[in-house]
Amino acid sequence: MTLPTLGLDIAKAKFDAALLYKDQLKQRTFPNDATGFRQLATWLTKAQATQVHACMEATGTYGEALAQFLYEAKHTVSVVNPVMVKGFAHSELLRTKTDKTDAALLARFCLKQNPRAWSPPLPEVRELQALLRRLESLNHMHQMETNRVSSGIASPIVEGSVQSTLEFLEQEIRKIKKHIHDHIEQHPELKRQRDLLVSIPGIGEQTAAMLLAEFRDILNFESAREMAAFAGLTPKHRQSGSSVHGKSRLDKMGAAHIRKALYMPAIVALRYNAVIQVFGERLRAAGKHSLVIIAAAMRKLIHLAYGVLKSGQAFDPDWATHKVGA
């Protein structure tokens, strides 16, 4: 029996829902909070859709609470790569793009593609995600205060306040980093996977923690390329016949914070990871721009991460040279 499909386009303050049931499409907008979730449940009950297959894009944190709510209510939930939905939209020749049309598109995508079901992360992974997001917020606040100092502060009182804030933030950052380290140490599987990841030159403890939190379970990905696509690190090519040869670009339809977190590790890897160093030199010799090379190194790091986690073996440059594609 095919379940009614529910497309969900998520924003920070609200979400648009599109229910596709018995060839009829019903749509409504709800606040993205506990009240909105209850309103959605009532709306589904009134529509006699007691069980649905809900589908949303994996584009950030705004949909996590709703996905958890629907999962606990015994609905099937899919959290899908935006690249897949974009490809489906192209297949439909869809030109209009609004929150409502996106929700309806997700409902049709869910009906036609029947994406695999999502399940919530394990409690220890959820805690790791929360710690890392707190660290990201603290780092952002620290950068803002540092920028104020760099731009010059005329008032000694304000300067003192900024310096005090910086000292406090630095203390909190150190505390959260220690919590992250201790949390991973306390969970054997997270520790095992962390140790595998840090065996890759260029990936340190913080990057490893981010990969474990954001990718959750390597078994959710069928290939390293799918894992890279989740982060928006797969190249998009433009070619038509013999006359159109556009530059290849990243299809940035995945998790932007993963790309941001991999930027510095990729630069380090280009200097100290033998596999990526050779790879980068080959791209340089081909005349590639430095940013293209860094993006390719980011993608290569994900391929290497997939390899060590999937195999359960620490990084081996000889193995990686033969097994990990560009």
DATAJO-V798201 format. One line per field, one symbol per residue. ss: DSSP state (@ for helix, = for strand, . for the rest). psi: psi as a letter, one per 30 degrees, with the letter a starting at -180 (. if undefined). burial: b if it has 9 or more other ideal C-beta (glycine too) atoms within 8 Angstrom, else e. A space follows every 10 residues. Layout:
ss = ???
psi = ???
burial = ???
This chain:
ss = ...======= ...======= =..======= =..@@@@@@@ @@@@@@.... .======... ...@@@@@@@ @@...===== .@@@@@@@@@ @.......@@ @@@@@@@@@@ @@@....... ..@@@@@@@@ @@@@@@@@@@ @@@@@@@@@@ @....@@@@@ @@@@@@@@@@ @@@@@@@@@@ @@@@@..@@@ @@@@@@@@.. ....@@@@@@ @@@@@..@@@ ...@@@@@@@ ....====== ...======= .....@@@@@ @@@@@@@@@@ @@.@@@@@@@ @@@@@....@ @@@@@@@@@@ @@@@@@@@@@ @.....@@@@ @@@...
psi = kklkkjkjjk leflkkkjjj khgkkkklkl kiaeeeeeee eeeeeeggif kljkklkiga fffeeeeeee efgglkkkjl kfeeeeeeee ffhkekjlee eeeeeeeeee eefillklll llefeeeeee eeeeeeeeee eeeeeeeeee fkjekeeeee eeeeeeeeee eeeeeeeeee eeeeefjeee eeeeeeeffj kfjaeeeeee eeeefdjfff kfleeeeeee ghgkkkkjkj bffjilkklk ihgajefeee ffeeeeeeef efjeefeeee eeeefggkle eeeeeeeeee eeeeeeeeee fgklkjeeee effjl.
burial = eeebbbbbbb beebbbbbbb beeeeebebb ebeeebbebb bebbbebebe ebbbbbbbee ebbebbbbbb beeebbbbbb bbbbbbebbe eeebeeeebb bbbbbbbbbb beeebeebee eeebbbbbbe bbbbbbebbe bbeebbebbe eebeeeebbe ebbebbeebb ebbeebbebb bebbeebeeb bebbbbbbeb bbbebbbbbb bbbbbeebee beebebbbbb bbbbeeebee eeeeeeeeeb beebbeebbe bbbebbbbbb eebebbbbbb eebbeeebee ebbbbbbbbb bbbbbbbbbe eeeebebebb beebee
